[in-house]
């Protein structure tokens, strides 16, 4: 293989070792060791069945009050967490209370089915046609 007119010599064992140690040195420089872990409170917790033969799973541990507080806060709806919408998509339906109290007797907004003479006649006609087609 020619690279700008020169052929490369195969790497010997010492050269390969230098390349490998430089690679490891670069990886260790960018690596960060995490020693504290916690559950993301914004994700739902999936319960995993315990192993029946495990002795440490059968010991009851006291509930962690801080963890429970975080989980309960994450499970709340956005209106209970925040006083106003945080995104534009939350603005739609943020205040879902009706504008005026519901009154079933108000005929301006409640349109119930009413039977007049013609509607009673057509309803009976459709019922008769349904009976004839089923026979």
N, C-alpha and C positions, 0 to 999 in steps of 0.2 A: 504494500500500500504506500503510495507516494503522497507526501504532504509537502507541497511546495518544492517538489523536485528531490526531496530527501526521503529515504526510507527509514522507518523507526526500527530500532533494535528491540527485540523482545525483552520485557522487563525481567530482571533476575529477582531472586528471593528477597534480597535486601531492599531493592527499590519498591517491590510490592508491599513489604512491611512498612516502609516509610509512608506510602500512600494510605495504607490502612490506619496507621497511627494518626496521621493528619485528619483523616475522616472522623475518627473517634473523638479526637480533640475538638473538632468543630461541633459535633453532635452534643458533647458534654457541655460546651460553652453555651449552647442555646437551650439546654434542657433545664427545666425547673421542677423541683421535687415538691409535690403536694403531700402534706401529712395530715391536714384537717379536711374531712369530708362531711357534707351535710346534704339533706334531701332538699331538692328544689321545691319550695312551697307553692310554686305556680303550676305544678303538674300534679295530676291525680296520682295517688299512691295505690299501687296494685298490691293486693295482699297475696303473699305466697304461703302455701301450706307448709307447716313445720314438719320436720322429720320426727317420727315417733321414737326413734332410738337415740336421738340426740339429747344428752342430759342438760346442756345449757339452754335449750329452747323451752324446757319444762319449768324453769325457774321464773317466777313472776317478778318483773322489774317494775319499779315505781314509774308512774307517768311523768314525762318531762313537761313541765308547765309551759316553758318557753316554746317548745316544739308544737304543743297543742294549740297555743295561741297563734302561731304562724299558720298552721294548717287551717284553723277556723277562719282566720282573716282571708286566706286565699280562696276559701270556699264561698265567701260572701259575693253577692252580686255587685256590679259596678256602682249602682246608686248608693249602696251602703258604704262602699269604700271611699268614694270621691263625692265632693259637693257639686261638681260640674263635669260635663263630658270631657274626656281626655283626648279623644280623636274626633274627626268630623263624622265618621260613621257611627259613633256613639250618640251624636246629636239627634239622629232619627230615632224616635221612640223613647227618648230620655225621660220626658215628662208624659207619661201615658195616662194620666188621670183624665176623666171625661171633662169637657168644657162646661157642661151643665148637668144637673142630676137627672138620672133616668126616670122618666115618667111613662109608664105603659099606656096610660089613658090619653096621652098627647097624640092626636092623629096627624100632626104635622110631620112627625118623624117615625111613627109606627104605622106601617101599612099592612094590616092584617087581611087575610083572604076573606072576601065578602061574596056571598052567593046571591045573585039577582036571578030573575026568572030565566034569562037566557043562559046563564052559567049553570043553573040547575038542570036545564034541558040538555045542554051539551054534555054535562057530566053523566047524566043518565044514558044518553046516546052512546057515549064511549064505553060505558059499562055493558050495554047490550051488545055492542060489536065485539067486545072481549069475550062475552059468553058464547056468542055464535062461532067465533073462531076456535074456541077451546072444545066445542062439541063435535 
